[in-house]
Amino acid sequence: MEKLNKDIKEERFEKVYLLYGEEAYLRNQYKNKLARALGDPKDRMNFCIYEGKKIRQGELIDLAETVPFLAARRVIVVENSGFFKTSSEALADYVKNVADTTVLIFVEEEVDKRGKMYKAVKGAGSVTEFMKQNENTLKKWVLGMLSREGKKLSEETLHLFLSKTGNDMENIAIELEKLMCYTLG
């Protein structure tokens, strides 16, 4: 995450990113943060989103080679494609030489680190794994969110809250929103 934050802050971007791991909340947060830093996600000419396992490698490569229209770069977000769990020879070869005007962002739940795609992205760009967070990190995160809203929880209540919500940050965020709206409001 440190590398992603640095790239965004310094506005010096790689040509290809892989965001993966079991923590969906962090994957999505960083995907959105990176996408906003790279361009306007509402610009449908230069910002494309692909999702699912039926994406054709050739179509993706053709789009990546297309020069952006009235923009500095073309941003292509590819989610849950399965390219990192199957043989994706053409795309793995292309990732090593992505056009200078294109940034590819792959967002996957699972990857095979032994695969050609993973190795190609790691060699040509940036790979970030988002793992489940430990209890201390979650406590700090929850307390930080509460603090921004001017709210507080006792240590005992926070422990009970986390024991009920589990360690999935998406679920914690939803339940915390409910808690702030209905009981701490």
GUVO-255491 format. One line per 3 residues: their letters; for each residue x, y, z of C-alpha. Coordinates in nm, 4 decimals, decimal comma, padded with zeros to 6 digits. Layout:
A = X Y Z; ...
END
This chain:
MEK = 00,0000 00,0000 00,0000; 00,2945 00,2253 00,0674; 00,4040 00,2098 -00,2993
LNK = 00,0521 00,2910 -00,4209; 00,0240 00,5887 -00,1865; 00,3643 00,7146 -00,3014
DIK = 00,2732 00,6799 -00,6710; -00,0515 00,8690 -00,6166; 00,1078 01,1430 -00,4078
EER = 00,3970 01,1975 -00,6492; 00,1781 01,1428 -00,9582; 00,4380 00,9052 -01,0997
FEK = 00,2509 00,6015 -01,2211; 00,3498 00,2572 -01,3408; 00,2056 00,1241 -01,6668
VYL = 00,0454 -00,1724 -01,4938; -00,0865 -00,2438 -01,1441; -00,2148 -00,5592 -00,9795
LYG = -00,4285 -00,5161 -00,6676; -00,5222 -00,8491 -00,5159; -00,5978 -01,0296 -00,1940
EEA = -00,8739 -01,1344 00,0368; -00,9524 -00,7891 00,1828; -01,2119 -00,6596 -00,0661
YLR = -01,2619 -00,3281 00,1145; -00,8979 -00,2238 00,0778; -00,8797 -00,3544 -00,2804
NQY = -01,1756 -00,1397 -00,3790; -01,0590 00,1660 -00,1856; -00,7194 00,1625 -00,3531
KNK = -00,8645 00,0803 -00,6951; -01,0866 00,3881 -00,6710; -00,8112 00,6062 -00,5287
LAR = -00,5696 00,5062 -00,8051; -00,8333 00,5449 -01,0765; -00,9244 00,8984 -00,9598
ALG = -00,5570 00,9960 -00,9501; -00,5042 00,8707 -01,3060; -00,8022 01,0413 -01,4675
DPK = -01,1738 01,1015 -01,4618; -01,3627 00,7728 -01,4179; -01,6628 00,9401 -01,5877
DRM = -01,4597 00,9891 -01,9090; -01,5924 00,6909 -02,1052; -01,3597 00,7647 -02,3991
NFC = -01,0396 00,7090 -02,2019; -01,1508 00,5226 -01,8903; -01,2708 00,1649 -01,9396
IYE = -01,3818 -00,0966 -01,6901; -01,3932 -00,4682 -01,7699; -01,5302 -00,7235 -01,5277
GKK = -01,5623 -01,0983 -01,5309; -01,3979 -01,3990 -01,6848; -01,5292 -01,3501 -02,0399
IRQ = -01,2863 -01,0701 -02,1288; -01,0943 -01,1400 -02,4476; -00,7200 -01,0788 -02,4261
GEL = -00,6991 -00,9509 -02,7829; -00,9734 -00,6938 -02,7265; -00,7992 -00,5702 -02,4136
IDL = -00,4643 -00,5397 -02,5911; -00,6232 -00,3544 -02,8854; -00,7852 -00,1057 -02,6494
AET = -00,4611 -00,0574 -02,4564; -00,2830 00,0230 -02,7842; -00,5420 00,2859 -02,8797
VPF = -00,4180 00,6405 -02,8278; -00,6258 00,8333 -02,5706; -00,8631 01,0989 -02,7057
LAA = -00,7966 01,4486 -02,5668; -00,6429 01,3079 -02,2490; -00,2970 01,2329 -02,1136
RRV = -00,3632 00,8614 -02,0756; -00,6042 00,5747 -02,1232; -00,6945 00,3925 -01,8002
IVV = -00,8209 00,0357 -01,8190; -00,9506 -00,1352 -01,5049; -00,9873 -00,5138 -01,5278
ENS = -01,1666 -00,6831 -01,2368; -01,1989 -01,0518 -01,1509; -01,0814 -01,1582 -01,4949
GFF = -00,9219 -01,4867 -01,4006; -00,6151 -01,3932 -01,6102; -00,3956 -01,4553 -01,3069
KTS = -00,5216 -01,8099 -01,2563; -00,5190 -01,9290 -01,6185; -00,2748 -01,9254 -01,9053
SEA = -00,2872 -01,5733 -02,0484; 00,0147 -01,5865 -02,2765; -00,0690 -01,2971 -02,5113
LAD = -00,1610 -01,0607 -02,2316; 00,1408 -01,1605 -02,0217; 00,3668 -01,0805 -02,3167
YVK = 00,1882 -00,7493 -02,3796; 00,2078 -00,6356 -02,0151; 00,5866 -00,6173 -02,0506
NVA = 00,5497 -00,3471 -02,3179; 00,2312 -00,1528 -02,2391; 00,1910 00,1664 -02,4433
DTT = 00,3245 00,4796 -02,2743; -00,0228 00,6361 -02,2887; -00,1973 00,3472 -02,1123
VLI = -00,2281 00,2351 -01,7505; -00,3715 -00,1098 -01,6796; -00,5153 -00,1801 -01,3346
FVE = -00,5927 -00,5439 -01,2596; -00,8066 -00,6109 -00,9519; -00,8261 -00,9766 -00,8540
EEV = -00,9369 -01,1713 -00,5509; -00,6945 -01,4587 -00,6108; -00,3793 -01,4954 -00,8174
DKR = -00,1303 -01,7694 -00,8912; 00,2085 -01,6221 -00,8047; 00,3739 -01,8898 -01,0170
GKM = 00,1831 -01,7827 -01,3272; 00,3155 -01,5906 -01,6236; 00,0736 -01,2990 -01,5748
YKA = 00,1740 -01,2428 -01,2139; 00,5426 -01,2523 -01,3010; 00,4931 -01,0204 -01,5986
VKG = 00,3069 -00,7599 -01,3936; 00,5541 -00,7852 -01,1080; 00,8408 -00,7283 -01,3503
AGS = 00,6778 -00,4454 -01,5439; 00,4740 -00,2638 -01,2809; 00,3457 -00,2778 -00,9261
VTE = 00,1854 -00,5629 -00,7317; -00,0002 -00,5000 -00,4047; -00,1578 -00,7684 -00,1867
FMK = -00,4420 -00,6734 00,0487; -00,4618 -00,9163 00,3380; -00,7084 -00,9380 00,6250
QNE = -00,6050 -00,6911 00,8935; -00,5202 -00,7890 01,2501; -00,7343 -00,6802 01,5454
NTL = -00,5063 -00,3941 01,6527; -00,5079 -00,2448 01,3032; -00,8864 -00,2783 01,2865
KKW = -00,9234 -00,1083 01,6256; -00,7108 00,1860 01,5123; -00,9050 00,2082 01,1874
VLG = -01,2444 00,2044 01,3634; -01,1303 00,4589 01,6233; -00,9971 00,6811 01,3437
MLS = -01,3287 00,6692 01,1588; -01,5165 00,7469 01,4801; -01,2767 01,0300 01,5639
REG = -01,3359 01,1950 01,2242; -01,7050 01,1976 01,3110; -01,6426 01,3292 01,6611
KKL = -01,7513 01,0010 01,8214; -01,5907 00,7703 02,0773; -01,6200 00,4119 02,1972
SEE = -01,4838 00,2528 02,5116; -01,2242 -00,0221 02,4728; -01,4776 -00,2774 02,5989
TLH = -01,7455 -00,1654 02,3522; -01,4952 -00,1614 02,0666; -01,3880 -00,5168 02,1505
LFL = -01,7529 -00,6298 02,1590; -01,8240 -00,4494 01,8312; -01,5337 -00,6244 01,6556
SKT = -01,6263 -00,9619 01,8035; -01,9732 -00,9260 01,6466; -01,8629 -00,7878 01,3077
GND = -01,5592 -01,0083 01,2448; -01,2504 -00,8919 01,0605; -01,4010 -00,8118 00,7191
MEN = -01,3484 -00,4376 00,6722; -01,6460 -00,4029 00,4360; -01,8771 -00,5488 00,6990
IAI = -01,7178 -00,3386 00,9739; -01,7671 -00,0195 00,7702; -02,1342 -00,1005 00,7115
ELE = -02,2012 -00,1869 01,0752; -02,0062 00,1168 01,1954; -02,2178 00,3422 00,9744
KLM = -02,5307 00,1928 01,1293; -02,3863 00,2369 01,4760; -02,3012 00,6022 01,4148
CYT = -02,6399 00,6776 01,2601; -02,8575 00,5096 01,5185; -02,6825 00,5009 01,8521
LG = -02,4059 00,7575 01,8571; -02,5941 01,0180 01,6535
END
